[in-house]
Amino acid sequence: MREPDLAPTPRSRLERAFDAFGSLPLVVFAGILFIPLRAVLGWWPTLVIVITAGIVLITAIQLIVIAPLRKKRAAQDAERGLFECAHREPGSGLRSRWARGYARAEPNRLIFQLGASESGPLAGPVEIYPAPTAIGEPVKAPWTVLPGGLVATLTSENTTLQLAASRASLALLNRRYLTNPAPDS
């Protein structure tokens, strides 16, 4: 029996608009300021000012408007035990690549569904890892996989799994759902 698809909280209209047209403020800002400033300051100083101001504007929109929406969406998913992550299994076809998607933590199992988080609903296959157990402490994730995240190594029956997720997601997973390994005697 196939496990039902994971359903992360959908992105808001504002998030989707920013992802689609995020650089539009830079173009508009450059068009408005470039010609008047060029007459006063010259070509190169105007170019530096307009590009710097545009980057500051886009960053401000990202930090003030979009980041709180993404945090709220991630918190809603975390309440259901769902979090965005990347994983790979040593010895599989994903040896050097990480599969991005969402995982749902449940008591005594971890469900992972492959899919692009920014491009709509998840459509990849569902993988179930029964009785996941943490091995060692999480280490810093490669920046290309998950900036600011951690990688935890888990074992599950006949497989070893590396899971890259945010610090909060791994803490939630460890606290609530991982099987505690037997203490060494």
N, C-alpha and C positions, 0 to 999 in steps of 0.2 A: 504494500500500500504506500502510495506516494504521500509524503508529508505536505501539508498545505504550504503555499508560498508565504514567505515572510512579507509583511506589509509595513514598511517604515512610514512614519508620518510624512505626508506629502509636503514638498516645498511650497512656500507661499508665492503668490503672484509677484510680490516685490523681489524675492530671491531669484525667481526665474527671469524676471526682467533685467535684473542686475547682471546675471550670468550671460544673458543674450546681448545686452547693450551697455555693459560696464564701461567701455572706453568711449562711449558717445559724449559724456561730459567733457572729456579731454579735447575732442574734436571741436565741439561747440565753443568751449572756453578759448581754444587756440584761435578759432575764426573771429571771435569777438575782439580779442586783445591784440592779435598779431599786427595788424595793419597800423593802428594808431601808435602802438609802442615802437614799431619799426621806424616810423618817421622821427621819433624823438631820440631813441637810444641806438638805433642801428640794427643790422641783421642778426649778428651772433648773440649779443646780450639779450635781445628780444626772444630769440629762440630758446636760450637757456631759461629765461624767466617763465615763459609760457609752458615749457615742458615740465619744469619743476612745480609750478603752480597746479598744473593738470594732475600730476602724480599725487600731490598733496590733497587735491580735491577728491580724487578717486579713493585714496586711502581713508580720508575722513568719512566718506559715504560708507565704505566697507566697515569701518570700526564703529560708527555711530548708529547706522541703520541696519546693516545686514548681519553683523556678528551677533547682536542680541536675538534676532530671529532664528539663526542657526543654533544658538545655545538653547533656546526654548524648544525647538524641534528635537534636539538631542536629548533634552531632559524628558520630554514626553515619551521618546523611544526607550529611554533607560527605565522608566517606570514599568514598562512591559518586558524588561530584560533584553531589549533589542539594542544593538550598537553597531556602528560602522567599523569595519576592520579589514584587514588583509591577512591572508594565510597562505602557507605553503607546507607541503609535506616533503621531507627529505626523501630522495629516491624517486620522486614522481616526475612527471613532465614539467612541473613547476619548480624545478630545482633552483633556477636563478631568478625566476619571475614570481611575483606575488599575485595571488588572485584576490581582487578587491570585491567586496560585497558587504552583506550584513550577517550578523550572527545573533541568534536568540539563545540566551542561557536559560536552561530549565534545570530543575533538580536532577542530577545524575546524567545529564546529556547536554551537548552543545550542538545546535543546528546552524549550519552555515549555508547561505545561498549566494551564489555568484551573481554579480550584476553591477552595472555602473550606477553609482549613487546619484550622479548629477543628471542622468538622462532618462529618468522616468522609473516606472515600476521594475522590480527585479524579475528577470526572466530565465535566469540560469538554473542549473540543477541544484537540488537540495541535498546536502551531505549531512549525515548525522554521526556525531562522535559520542559514543556512550561512555559514561563514567570517566570524564576527563580529570586528570590529575596533574598538578603543576610540578615541574622539575626545576628546581633552582629559583633564583631571583630573576625578575624581568630585567632586560638590558635595553639600552637606548636603541630605538628603531632607526634604520637608515632614513635620511631626510627624504630620499626619493620615494620611499614607501609610505611613510606617515610622519610628517614633520611634527616634532615635539612628542611623539608617541613612544611606546615601549613595546618590546617583543618578549612574549612569554612562551616558553617551551612547555608543551602539554603532551602527556601520553594518554592514549585511549585504546584500550584493548590491544590490537595488533599494529598500531600506527603511532608515530610521533608527529606532532604538529607544532609549527611555529605560528603564533598568532600575534599580529601587530595591531594595537588599538591604543586609544587614549589612556592616560593614567587613570582617569575616573572609571572608564569602562572595565579596565583590568581589575581595579579595586572592587567594583561591583561583582564581577565574575568570581573573584577569589573569595569574597566575603559570603556570597549567597549560594553559589552553585558548584564550585569545584569539590571533588572528592578529596578529602584530606588524606595525604599519604600516611602510611603507617610509620610511627616514630621509630627511629633507629635504636636498637638496644645496645 
